[in-house]
Amino acid sequence: MITGIGVDCTQVERIKKSMQRESFVKRVFSEKEQALFESRGEKRAAESAAGGFAAKEAFMKACGVGLGSFALADLALLRRGSGEPYVGFAGNAAGDCWN
């Protein structure tokens, strides 16, 4: 159950530059997200990553948890075969959003 509303946005170029650092990519995105980005090509990867980053922050705001409550990589924005987006949880993110 969503307990609030969260909104966030970010610049694609800022995320594209940050993605040049492997430490940023590993800290923010799950392995499944990284594979999704790689399959989309360089331009689409940056767009997808920026959207995912903003969606993660918005989701955390809606859940009422702040940055640092769990690792951003524990919250994954993924796609089903049909293209439909869904949120996957791991680690502390699996419990923090629902308590």
A tleap script that builds the chain and sets N, CA, C and O, in Angstrom:
source leaprc.protein.ff14SB
mol = sequence {
  NMET ILE THR GLY ILE GLY VAL ASP CYS THR
  GLN VAL GLU ARG ILE LYS LYS SER MET GLN
  ARG GLU SER PHE VAL LYS ARG VAL PHE SER
  GLU LYS GLU GLN ALA LEU PHE GLU SER ARG
  GLY GLU LYS ARG ALA ALA GLU SER ALA ALA
  GLY GLY PHE ALA ALA LYS GLU ALA PHE MET
  LYS ALA CYS GLY VAL GLY LEU GLY SER PHE
  ALA LEU ALA ASP LEU ALA LEU LEU ARG ARG
  GLY SER GLY GLU PRO TYR VAL GLY PHE ALA
  GLY ASN ALA ALA GLY ASP CYS TRP CASN
}
set mol.1.N position { 0.842 -1.172 0.000 }
set mol.1.CA position { 0.000 0.000 0.000 }
set mol.1.C position { 0.892 1.241 0.000 }
set mol.1.O position { 1.799 1.359 0.823 }
set mol.2.N position { 0.633 2.150 -0.914 }
set mol.2.CA position { 1.372 3.403 -0.955 }
set mol.2.C position { 0.803 4.323 0.112 }
set mol.2.O position { -0.411 4.506 0.191 }
set mol.3.N position { 1.662 4.896 0.926 }
set mol.3.CA position { 1.203 5.726 2.037 }
set mol.3.C position { 1.333 7.209 1.750 }
set mol.3.O position { 0.940 8.028 2.582 }
set mol.4.N position { 1.868 7.576 0.609 }
set mol.4.CA position { 2.040 8.979 0.291 }
set mol.4.C position { 2.271 9.163 -1.189 }
set mol.4.O position { 2.131 8.227 -1.977 }
set mol.5.N position { 2.624 10.370 -1.557 }
set mol.5.CA position { 2.920 10.686 -2.949 }
set mol.5.C position { 4.376 11.132 -3.015 }
set mol.5.O position { 4.838 11.901 -2.173 }
set mol.6.N position { 5.086 10.647 -4.012 }
set mol.6.CA position { 6.476 11.037 -4.200 }
set mol.6.C position { 6.697 11.503 -5.621 }
set mol.6.O position { 6.190 10.900 -6.566 }
set mol.7.N position { 7.441 12.561 -5.771 }
set mol.7.CA position { 7.770 13.104 -7.092 }
set mol.7.C position { 9.264 13.407 -7.116 }
set mol.7.O position { 9.823 13.899 -6.137 }
set mol.8.N position { 9.893 13.113 -8.227 }
set mol.8.CA position { 11.305 13.424 -8.362 }
set mol.8.C position { 11.633 13.517 -9.843 }
set mol.8.O position { 10.955 12.909 -10.672 }
set mol.9.N position { 12.651 14.260 -10.173 }
set mol.9.CA position { 13.149 14.329 -11.541 }
set mol.9.C position { 14.665 14.521 -11.487 }
set mol.9.O position { 15.217 14.949 -10.473 }
set mol.10.N position { 15.311 14.200 -12.585 }
set mol.10.CA position { 16.754 14.368 -12.673 }
set mol.10.C position { 17.135 14.620 -14.123 }
set mol.10.O position { 16.345 14.349 -15.027 }
set mol.11.N position { 18.315 15.126 -14.351 }
set mol.11.CA position { 18.785 15.397 -15.702 }
set mol.11.C position { 19.491 14.166 -16.267 }
set mol.11.O position { 20.325 13.553 -15.601 }
set mol.12.N position { 19.145 13.818 -17.502 }
set mol.12.CA position { 19.737 12.652 -18.152 }
set mol.12.C position { 21.256 12.808 -18.240 }
set mol.12.O position { 21.990 11.858 -17.967 }
set mol.13.N position { 21.726 13.976 -18.614 }
set mol.13.CA position { 23.175 14.185 -18.752 }
set mol.13.C position { 23.914 13.997 -17.426 }
set mol.13.O position { 25.039 13.498 -17.400 }
set mol.14.N position { 23.282 14.395 -16.339 }
set mol.14.CA position { 23.909 14.228 -15.018 }
set mol.14.C position { 24.070 12.743 -14.690 }
set mol.14.O position { 25.120 12.319 -14.206 }
set mol.15.N position { 23.027 11.959 -14.956 }
set mol.15.CA position { 23.092 10.514 -14.689 }
set mol.15.C position { 24.067 9.855 -15.657 }
set mol.15.O position { 24.821 8.967 -15.259 }
set mol.16.N position { 24.065 10.270 -16.916 }
set mol.16.CA position { 24.990 9.702 -17.905 }
set mol.16.C position { 26.433 9.894 -17.447 }
set mol.16.O position { 27.244 8.972 -17.531 }
set mol.17.N position { 26.748 11.086 -16.965 }
set mol.17.CA position { 28.106 11.366 -16.467 }
set mol.17.C position { 28.414 10.513 -15.236 }
set mol.17.O position { 29.510 9.966 -15.116 }
set mol.18.N position { 27.456 10.400 -14.334 }
set mol.18.CA position { 27.647 9.595 -13.120 }
set mol.18.C position { 27.847 8.125 -13.450 }
set mol.18.O position { 28.577 7.423 -12.750 }
set mol.19.N position { 27.200 7.651 -14.518 }
set mol.19.CA position { 27.298 6.239 -14.900 }
set mol.19.C position { 28.685 5.872 -15.414 }
set mol.19.O position { 28.980 4.689 -15.588 }
set mol.20.N position { 29.529 6.845 -15.657 }
set mol.20.CA position { 30.905 6.566 -16.063 }
set mol.20.C position { 31.712 6.013 -14.894 }
set mol.20.O position { 32.775 5.423 -15.085 }
set mol.21.N position { 31.197 6.209 -13.685 }
set mol.21.CA position { 31.851 5.668 -12.481 }
set mol.21.C position { 31.160 4.359 -12.094 }
set mol.21.O position { 29.974 4.346 -11.766 }
set mol.22.N position { 31.897 3.289 -12.136 }
set mol.22.CA position { 31.354 1.969 -11.805 }
set mol.22.C position { 30.796 1.933 -10.385 }
set mol.22.O position { 29.815 1.239 -10.120 }
set mol.23.N position { 31.415 2.676 -9.474 }
set mol.23.CA position { 30.942 2.686 -8.086 }
set mol.23.C position { 29.521 3.262 -7.991 }
set mol.23.O position { 28.714 2.777 -7.198 }
set mol.24.N position { 29.215 4.277 -8.780 }
set mol.24.CA position { 27.869 4.849 -8.799 }
set mol.24.C position { 26.869 3.814 -9.313 }
set mol.24.O position { 25.822 3.594 -8.703 }
set mol.25.N position { 27.194 3.194 -10.417 }
set mol.25.CA position { 26.290 2.218 -11.031 }
set mol.25.C position { 25.989 1.077 -10.059 }
set mol.25.O position { 24.829 0.697 -9.901 }
set mol.26.N position { 26.999 0.534 -9.417 }
set mol.26.CA position { 26.803 -0.580 -8.486 }
set mol.26.C position { 26.051 -0.163 -7.230 }
set mol.26.O position { 25.300 -0.957 -6.665 }
set mol.27.N position { 26.246 1.073 -6.790 }
set mol.27.CA position { 25.587 1.561 -5.575 }
set mol.27.C position { 24.101 1.847 -5.818 }
set mol.27.O position { 23.283 1.687 -4.913 }
set mol.28.N position { 23.755 2.267 -7.032 }
set mol.28.CA position { 22.402 2.740 -7.306 }
set mol.28.C position { 21.535 1.712 -8.018 }
set mol.28.O position { 20.328 1.668 -7.781 }
set mol.29.N position { 22.108 0.890 -8.875 }
set mol.29.CA position { 21.307 0.005 -9.720 }
set mol.29.C position { 21.611 -1.466 -9.470 }
set mol.29.O position { 22.766 -1.854 -9.295 }
set mol.30.N position { 20.559 -2.277 -9.456 }
set mol.30.CA position { 20.715 -3.720 -9.279 }
set mol.30.C position { 21.368 -4.323 -10.528 }
set mol.30.O position { 21.457 -3.675 -11.570 }
set mol.31.N position { 21.816 -5.554 -10.404 }
set mol.31.CA position { 22.426 -6.235 -11.549 }
set mol.31.C position { 21.428 -6.383 -12.690 }
set mol.31.O position { 21.803 -6.267 -13.857 }
set mol.32.N position { 20.158 -6.638 -12.366 }
set mol.32.CA position { 19.133 -6.769 -13.411 }
set mol.32.C position { 18.908 -5.439 -14.132 }
set mol.32.O position { 18.723 -5.414 -15.348 }
set mol.33.N position { 18.925 -4.337 -13.382 }
set mol.33.CA position { 18.786 -3.022 -14.012 }
set mol.33.C position { 19.980 -2.743 -14.914 }
set mol.33.O position { 19.813 -2.236 -16.023 }
set mol.34.N position { 21.176 -3.067 -14.450 }
set mol.34.CA position { 22.377 -2.837 -15.248 }
set mol.34.C position { 22.307 -3.612 -16.562 }
set mol.34.O position { 22.694 -3.095 -17.610 }
set mol.35.N position { 21.816 -4.845 -16.507 }
set mol.35.CA position { 21.679 -5.651 -17.728 }
set mol.35.C position { 20.654 -5.026 -18.673 }
set mol.35.O position { 20.839 -5.034 -19.890 }
set mol.36.N position { 19.582 -4.490 -18.114 }
set mol.36.CA position { 18.568 -3.818 -18.926 }
set mol.36.C position { 19.172 -2.609 -19.636 }
set mol.36.O position { 18.929 -2.402 -20.825 }
set mol.37.N position { 19.956 -1.813 -18.916 }
set mol.37.CA position { 20.580 -0.634 -19.518 }
set mol.37.C position { 21.523 -1.038 -20.655 }
set mol.37.O position { 21.513 -0.434 -21.728 }
set mol.38.N position { 22.328 -2.055 -20.407 }
set mol.38.CA position { 23.289 -2.498 -21.417 }
set mol.38.C position { 22.589 -2.932 -22.694 }
set mol.38.O position { 23.120 -2.738 -23.787 }
set mol.39.N position { 21.416 -3.513 -22.570 }
set mol.39.CA position { 20.686 -3.994 -23.742 }
set mol.39.C position { 20.052 -2.864 -24.548 }
set mol.39.O position { 19.597 -3.095 -25.669 }
set mol.40.N position { 20.013 -1.663 -24.012 }
set mol.40.CA position { 19.327 -0.543 -24.663 }
set mol.40.C position { 20.234 0.380 -25.458 }
set mol.40.O position { 19.733 1.280 -26.133 }
set mol.41.N position { 21.530 0.197 -25.408 }
set mol.41.CA position { 22.436 1.103 -26.113 }
set mol.41.C position { 22.739 2.322 -25.256 }
set mol.41.O position { 22.041 2.592 -24.279 }
set mol.42.N position { 23.785 3.057 -25.626 }
set mol.42.CA position { 24.295 4.131 -24.774 }
set mol.42.C position { 23.271 5.227 -24.494 }
set mol.42.O position { 23.069 5.590 -23.336 }
set mol.43.N position { 22.620 5.761 -25.529 }
set mol.43.CA position { 21.681 6.872 -25.311 }
set mol.43.C position { 20.471 6.422 -24.501 }
set mol.43.O position { 20.087 7.085 -23.538 }
set mol.44.N position { 19.876 5.312 -24.881 }
set mol.44.CA position { 18.699 4.818 -24.176 }
set mol.44.C position { 19.051 4.349 -22.771 }
set mol.44.O position { 18.210 4.416 -21.874 }
set mol.45.N position { 20.281 3.876 -22.560 }
set mol.45.CA position { 20.707 3.447 -21.227 }
set mol.45.C position { 20.670 4.624 -20.262 }
set mol.45.O position { 20.167 4.500 -19.145 }
set mol.46.N position { 21.199 5.765 -20.690 }
set mol.46.CA position { 21.216 6.948 -19.826 }
set mol.46.C position { 19.800 7.427 -19.535 }
set mol.46.O position { 19.499 7.810 -18.405 }
set mol.47.N position { 18.929 7.411 -20.535 }
set mol.47.CA position { 17.537 7.820 -20.340 }
set mol.47.C position { 16.834 6.877 -19.363 }
set mol.47.O position { 16.128 7.329 -18.462 }
set mol.48.N position { 17.024 5.580 -19.540 }
set mol.48.CA position { 16.403 4.592 -18.647 }
set mol.48.C position { 16.936 4.726 -17.226 }
set mol.48.O position { 16.176 4.652 -16.260 }
set mol.49.N position { 18.244 4.924 -17.105 }
set mol.49.CA position { 18.852 5.057 -15.783 }
set mol.49.C position { 18.348 6.312 -15.072 }
set mol.49.O position { 18.056 6.270 -13.877 }
set mol.50.N position { 18.245 7.422 -15.795 }
set mol.50.CA position { 17.748 8.663 -15.191 }
set mol.50.C position { 16.304 8.492 -14.730 }
set mol.50.O position { 15.944 8.922 -13.634 }
set mol.51.N position { 15.481 7.867 -15.560 }
set mol.51.CA position { 14.095 7.611 -15.170 }
set mol.51.C position { 14.015 6.691 -13.967 }
set mol.51.O position { 13.214 6.912 -13.059 }
set mol.52.N position { 14.846 5.660 -13.964 }
set mol.52.CA position { 14.865 4.731 -12.836 }
set mol.52.C position { 15.322 5.388 -11.550 }
set mol.52.O position { 14.759 5.143 -10.483 }
set mol.53.N position { 16.351 6.230 -11.654 }
set mol.53.CA position { 16.865 6.931 -10.483 }
set mol.53.C position { 15.776 7.832 -9.897 }
set mol.53.O position { 15.541 7.818 -8.689 }
set mol.54.N position { 15.117 8.610 -10.746 }
set mol.54.CA position { 14.053 9.502 -10.287 }
set mol.54.C position { 12.890 8.701 -9.701 }
set mol.54.O position { 12.318 9.095 -8.684 }
set mol.55.N position { 12.539 7.594 -10.328 }
set mol.55.CA position { 11.439 6.765 -9.833 }
set mol.55.C position { 11.766 6.166 -8.463 }
set mol.55.O position { 10.894 6.075 -7.599 }
set mol.56.N position { 13.014 5.761 -8.266 }
set mol.56.CA position { 13.416 5.219 -6.969 }
set mol.56.C position { 13.264 6.265 -5.872 }
set mol.56.O position { 12.715 5.983 -4.807 }
set mol.57.N position { 13.753 7.476 -6.138 }
set mol.57.CA position { 13.639 8.536 -5.134 }
set mol.57.C position { 12.178 8.880 -4.869 }
set mol.57.O position { 11.800 9.105 -3.720 }
set mol.58.N position { 11.356 8.925 -5.906 }
set mol.58.CA position { 9.933 9.219 -5.733 }
set mol.58.C position { 9.254 8.108 -4.930 }
set mol.58.O position { 8.419 8.383 -4.069 }
set mol.59.N position { 9.611 6.862 -5.213 }
set mol.59.CA position { 9.033 5.728 -4.491 }
set mol.59.C position { 9.394 5.800 -3.011 }
set mol.59.O position { 8.549 5.556 -2.149 }
set mol.60.N position { 10.647 6.136 -2.719 }
set mol.60.CA position { 11.082 6.233 -1.327 }
set mol.60.C position { 10.330 7.347 -0.606 }
set mol.60.O position { 9.955 7.189 0.556 }
set mol.61.N position { 10.106 8.475 -1.286 }
set mol.61.CA position { 9.328 9.563 -0.696 }
set mol.61.C position { 7.907 9.102 -0.405 }
set mol.61.O position { 7.364 9.395 0.660 }
set mol.62.N position { 7.295 8.374 -1.356 }
set mol.62.CA position { 5.930 7.896 -1.176 }
set mol.62.C position { 5.833 6.919 -0.006 }
set mol.62.O position { 4.820 6.880 0.693 }
set mol.63.N position { 6.882 6.136 0.202 }
set mol.63.CA position { 6.907 5.177 1.315 }
set mol.63.C position { 7.215 5.845 2.649 }
set mol.63.O position { 7.046 5.241 3.708 }
set mol.64.N position { 7.666 7.092 2.591 }
set mol.64.CA position { 7.987 7.805 3.823 }
set mol.64.C position { 9.342 7.440 4.392 }
set mol.64.O position { 9.586 7.624 5.584 }
set mol.65.N position { 10.234 6.918 3.543 }
set mol.65.CA position { 11.595 6.607 3.993 }
set mol.65.C position { 12.556 7.521 3.251 }
set mol.65.O position { 12.297 7.893 2.106 }
set mol.66.N position { 13.643 7.881 3.876 }
set mol.66.CA position { 14.611 8.760 3.246 }
set mol.66.C position { 15.751 7.997 2.616 }
set mol.66.O position { 15.897 6.788 2.798 }
set mol.67.N position { 16.559 8.734 1.867 }
set mol.67.CA position { 17.765 8.131 1.314 }
set mol.67.C position { 18.615 7.633 2.465 }
set mol.67.O position { 18.759 8.317 3.478 }
set mol.68.N position { 19.167 6.471 2.320 }
set mol.68.CA position { 19.982 5.894 3.378 }
set mol.68.C position { 19.225 4.869 4.204 }
set mol.68.O position { 19.826 4.140 4.993 }
set mol.69.N position { 17.899 4.806 4.030 }
set mol.69.CA position { 17.115 3.795 4.750 }
set mol.69.C position { 17.451 2.395 4.258 }
set mol.69.O position { 17.430 1.429 5.020 }
set mol.70.N position { 17.759 2.305 2.981 }
set mol.70.CA position { 18.215 1.059 2.377 }
set mol.70.C position { 19.005 1.415 1.127 }
set mol.70.O position { 18.931 2.543 0.638 }
set mol.71.N position { 19.748 0.470 0.622 }
set mol.71.CA position { 20.558 0.713 -0.571 }
set mol.71.C position { 19.662 0.917 -1.782 }
set mol.71.O position { 18.706 0.168 -1.984 }
set mol.72.N position { 19.967 1.928 -2.587 }
set mol.72.CA position { 19.171 2.175 -3.791 }
set mol.72.C position { 19.152 0.955 -4.706 }
set mol.72.O position { 18.156 0.707 -5.386 }
set mol.73.N position { 20.234 0.196 -4.730 }
set mol.73.CA position { 20.293 -0.994 -5.578 }
set mol.73.C position { 19.353 -2.098 -5.090 }
set mol.73.O position { 19.075 -3.041 -5.830 }
set mol.74.N position { 18.858 -1.989 -3.845 }
set mol.74.CA position { 17.895 -2.969 -3.320 }
set mol.74.C position { 16.475 -2.708 -3.816 }
set mol.74.O position { 15.574 -3.514 -3.584 }
set mol.75.N position { 16.279 -1.595 -4.491 }
set mol.75.CA position { 14.999 -1.240 -5.087 }
set mol.75.C position { 15.230 -1.198 -6.590 }
set mol.75.O position { 15.932 -0.313 -7.079 }
set mol.76.N position { 14.655 -2.138 -7.331 }
set mol.76.CA position { 14.932 -2.247 -8.764 }
set mol.76.C position { 13.684 -1.929 -9.576 }
set mol.76.O position { 12.608 -2.465 -9.310 }
set mol.77.N position { 13.832 -1.056 -10.566 }
set mol.77.CA position { 12.762 -0.742 -11.503 }
set mol.77.C position { 13.015 -1.583 -12.745 }
set mol.77.O position { 13.963 -1.336 -13.491 }
set mol.78.N position { 12.162 -2.577 -12.961 }
set mol.78.CA position { 12.386 -3.555 -14.016 }
set mol.78.C position { 11.212 -3.574 -14.994 }
set mol.78.O position { 10.225 -2.864 -14.799 }
set mol.79.N position { 11.319 -4.375 -16.031 }
set mol.79.CA position { 10.276 -4.499 -17.056 }
set mol.79.C position { 9.916 -5.965 -17.246 }
set mol.79.O position { 10.778 -6.843 -17.272 }
set mol.80.N position { 8.629 -6.197 -17.377 }
set mol.80.CA position { 8.153 -7.535 -17.738 }
set mol.80.C position { 8.363 -7.717 -19.246 }
set mol.80.O position { 8.704 -6.764 -19.945 }
set mol.81.N position { 8.163 -8.918 -19.735 }
set mol.81.CA position { 8.302 -9.187 -21.169 }
set mol.81.C position { 7.417 -8.295 -22.017 }
set mol.81.O position { 7.773 -7.964 -23.148 }
set mol.82.N position { 6.272 -7.902 -21.488 }
set mol.82.CA position { 5.328 -7.036 -22.201 }
set mol.82.C position { 5.774 -5.572 -22.205 }
set mol.82.O position { 5.182 -4.742 -22.895 }
set mol.83.N position { 6.828 -5.256 -21.428 }
set mol.83.CA position { 7.281 -3.877 -21.302 }
set mol.83.C position { 6.730 -3.173 -20.081 }
set mol.83.O position { 7.170 -2.073 -19.749 }
set mol.84.N position { 5.771 -3.790 -19.408 }
set mol.84.CA position { 5.159 -3.210 -18.211 }
set mol.84.C position { 6.200 -3.079 -17.095 }
set mol.84.O position { 6.898 -4.046 -16.788 }
set mol.85.N position { 6.314 -1.890 -16.482 }
set mol.85.CA position { 7.284 -1.735 -15.395 }
set mol.85.C position { 6.778 -2.341 -14.088 }
set mol.85.O position { 5.573 -2.404 -13.841 }
set mol.86.N position { 7.708 -2.778 -13.270 }
set mol.86.CA position { 7.385 -3.244 -11.920 }
set mol.86.C position { 8.566 -2.965 -11.001 }
set mol.86.O position { 9.689 -2.751 -11.459 }
set mol.87.N position { 8.300 -2.972 -9.706 }
set mol.87.CA position { 9.328 -2.715 -8.704 }
set mol.87.C position { 9.721 -4.036 -8.056 }
set mol.87.O position { 8.864 -4.802 -7.615 }
set mol.88.N position { 11.018 -4.296 -8.001 }
set mol.88.CA position { 11.540 -5.466 -7.314 }
set mol.88.C position { 12.268 -5.025 -6.052 }
set mol.88.O position { 12.905 -3.972 -6.035 }
set mol.89.N position { 12.176 -5.820 -5.006 }
set mol.89.CA position { 12.778 -5.483 -3.717 }
set mol.89.C position { 13.784 -6.536 -3.301 }
set mol.89.O position { 13.605 -7.723 -3.573 }
set mol.90.N position { 14.846 -6.093 -2.638 }
set mol.90.CA position { 15.843 -6.992 -2.062 }
set mol.90.C position { 16.328 -6.356 -0.760 }
set mol.90.O position { 16.045 -5.188 -0.491 }
set mol.91.N position { 17.043 -7.111 0.029 }
set mol.91.CA position { 17.643 -6.588 1.247 }
set mol.91.C position { 16.661 -5.837 2.142 }
set mol.91.O position { 15.513 -6.250 2.303 }
set mol.92.N position { 17.124 -4.737 2.719 }
set mol.92.CA position { 16.294 -3.956 3.620 }
set mol.92.C position { 15.094 -3.306 2.957 }
set mol.92.O position { 14.108 -2.996 3.625 }
set mol.93.N position { 15.168 -3.097 1.652 }
set mol.93.CA position { 14.047 -2.466 0.939 }
set mol.93.C position { 12.808 -3.355 0.988 }
set mol.93.O position { 11.685 -2.855 0.921 }
set mol.94.N position { 12.997 -4.647 1.103 }
set mol.94.CA position { 11.858 -5.566 1.110 }
set mol.94.C position { 10.966 -5.350 2.324 }
set mol.94.O position { 9.774 -5.654 2.265 }
set mol.95.N position { 11.506 -4.835 3.415 }
set mol.95.CA position { 10.693 -4.620 4.606 }
set mol.95.C position { 10.407 -3.172 4.907 }
set mol.95.O position { 9.338 -2.858 5.429 }
set mol.96.N position { 11.332 -2.272 4.595 }
set mol.96.CA position { 11.202 -0.861 4.990 }
set mol.96.C position { 9.995 -0.166 4.383 }
set mol.96.O position { 9.421 0.712 5.026 }
set mol.97.N position { 9.593 -0.518 3.188 }
set mol.97.CA position { 8.480 0.176 2.532 }
set mol.97.C position { 7.129 -0.292 3.037 }
set mol.97.O position { 6.122 0.371 2.789 }
set mol.98.N position { 7.080 -1.402 3.729 }
set mol.98.CA position { 5.780 -1.971 4.097 }
set mol.98.C position { 5.527 -1.983 5.592 }
set mol.98.O position { 4.485 -2.475 6.027 }
set mol.99.N position { 6.427 -1.467 6.381 }
set mol.99.CA position { 6.224 -1.460 7.841 }
set mol.99.C position { 5.465 -0.232 8.286 }
set mol.99.O position { 5.206 -0.064 9.478 }
savepdb mol mol.pdb
quit
